[in-house]
Amino acid sequence: MSNYEEFFQKMDTALEKAPENRHSYYQLKYFVIGKEPTIQSKLWQCLRELQSRKETIESIGLQIEDLKDEIELTKIEIQKIEINTLSSKNEKLDEICFKEKTIKLRKLKRREESLVINIDKLEKKLKFELQEARYFLQVFEDLEKIEQMKDYDDYDAQKEYWENKISEEINLRILTKQQLSPELIKTALSLHNESEIRGNMIGILDNCKMQLEMLEAKKGK
């Protein structure tokens, strides 16, 4: 056995232990669904992810069917070349035709092998997409047992989502001693009039304005 073959054997053995080429359930639970601030937004995110997986699954299915047809067409081309035993009186020409036929057959067989490999890759990807889709569907069903999904434009659901989202962002910036960005301030001020966050932001801005006026007054003395 050559060093080259030995290396590939070792590589194949190692790759048998390779992790699945998809997001871990931990990632999906805590970084995709878990980061959403409300149950309703978790439900919405589950459906967004599920829709994305559905489209990918359908696309992969079509790709696999196309590749299978390509394999069948390639096999037909191979059969045509193998059947074609055209012979002429010119030995040199026959030799050239034989070489051409041999090369074409090699290329077609490599194409067939490549198509089979591509199908295998797509089938693995399909498997992973289905695993993630099943996960999101399960989480969606579990969450609906806690709270039935509301319409996306339900006022109370949207109000709860945005208040929680803006509040989290403001608290995070305050705790990490970062300045509130103008965009975040504008978003907080755009919340409904009864919003506690909006009221607090107006209070903060009024306090800042008052402090600036006091500083200006001191400078004027």
N, C-alpha and C positions, 0 to 999 in steps of 0.2 A: 504493500500500500504506500503510495507517495505521500509526502508531507502535505501536499495540496488536498488530497482526498481525506487525510486524517483531520486536517483543519476543518473541512466542511462537515465532517461527521460530528466533531466536537461542537461546532457552531449550531448544527441542527439539534443536538442534544440540549444545548443551553436554551435555544429558542423555544423548546417544548415547555419551558417554565416561564415564558414571557407573559406579562399581565395582559388581560383582555384590552383590546384597543377601543376603549370607550370610557366614559366618565364612570367613576366609582359611585356606588350608591350613597356613600358618605358625601361626595361632592353634590350629587343631586339633592340630597336631603337638606344639607346645611347651606350650600352656596347658590343653589338655583331656586329652591322653594323656601328654604328657611330664612333667607334674607328679606323676604316679603313681609311687610309690617302687619298685615291683617289676614284673617282667614279668607276673606273674599278675594284679596289680591293673590293669595296662595292658590286659590281655586282658578283664578284667571290665568296665572302663570302655568299651572298644570295643563290647562287646555291649549295655551300657546305652544308649549313644548310638545304636547301630544299631536297637535296639528303639524308641527314641523317634522316630527318623526314619521307621521303618516305619509306626508309628501315624499320624504326620502325613501321610505319603504316602497311606495308605488314606483318611484323612479328607478330604484335598484331592480325591482321585479322586471321592468321593461328592458333594462340594460342586459339582464341575464337572458331573457328570451331572445334579444337581438344577437347576443353572442352565441347562443345555441344554434340559431339559424346560420350564423357565419361558419360555425363548425361543420354543419351539414353541407353547406355550399363548398367548403374547402375539401371535404371528403369526396364530393362529386367531381371537383377539379382533379383530385388525385386519381380517381377511377378513370377519368377521361384520358389522362396522360398514360396510365398503365395499360389501358386498352389499345391506345394508339400505337400500333406496331408497323407504322409506315416504313416501307423498305424501298430503296432505289437501287439502280445498277451501279451507282457511284459509291464505293466503299468509304471514301473519305467523307462524303456527305452523310452517310449512315453513321459514321463514327461521331461526327459533329452533332448530329441530331440526338444520338444516344447520350452524349455528354450534357446537351441542353436539357433533355428529358430528366436525367439524373439530378441536375442542379435544381430544376423546377420542383421535382418531387421533394428534395431536401427542404427547400424553402417553404413549400406548402405544409409539410409535416411540422416544421418549426412554428409556422403560423397556427396550426392546429393545437400544438402544445401550449403556445402562448395564450390562445383563447381559453383553453381549459384552465390554465393558471388564473386568468382574469376572472373566470366564473367562480373559481374557488375563493378568490379574494372578495368578490362581491357577496357571495353567500355568507362569508364570515361577517362582513359588514352588516348584512341584512340581519343576521343573528343578533348582533350587538344593538342595532336600532330597535329590534323587537323587544329585547330585554329592557331597554330604557323606556320604550312605549308602555310596556306592561307595568313598569314601576310607576310612571306618572298616572296611569289609569287607576292603579291601586290607591295611590295617595289621594287622588281626586275623590274616589268613592269613600275613603276613610274620612276625609275632611267634610264631605257632604253629610255624613252621619252626625257631625258636630254642628254644622250650620249649612242650611240649604243655600245653594248658589243663587245670588240675586242677579238681576239684569245689570249689564256692564254700566249702564247710565243711571242706575239707581242712585238717587241723590245722597242718601245716608251712607251707602257703601263707599261712594266716591269721597264724601266728606271725611269719613273715618280714615280712608286710605291716605289722603293728602295731608291730613292733620298729623297722622303718625309719621309719615315720610318726612315732612318738613321738620317736625319736632326732633326726630332722630338726627337729621343733618345738623340742625342748630346745636343740639346738645353735644354732638360729637366734636364740632368745631370749638365750642366753648371749653370742653374738657381737654382738648389738645392744644388749647391756647392759640387757635387760628382765628384770623379775622373773618367775620361773616362777609361773604362775597356780595357785591351789589345785586347779582342775579338772585341769590338766595333771599336777600332782603325783599326784593321786588315780589318774589314768589310768595313769601309769607304775607306780605301786605295785600296780595291778590286773593287771599282766602276769604271765605264768606264773612259778613260783618260780625256774626256772633262768635267767631273763632277766638278761642283764648290765646292761641299763638299770635294771631294778628294783633290782638289787643296788647299783648306783651311786647311785640315788636314796635308798635306805635309808642308805647311807654318808654322803651329803650331809646328810640330816636328822639323823643321829646326831651329825655334826660340829657342826651348828647348835645342837643341844640342848646339847652339851658346852660350846660357847662361851657360851651363855646362862647355864648353870650357873656358869661361871667368873666371868662378870660379876656375877651375883647374889652370889657368894661374896665378891668384892672390895667390893661395896657394903655387905655385912654387917660388914666389918672396921672 
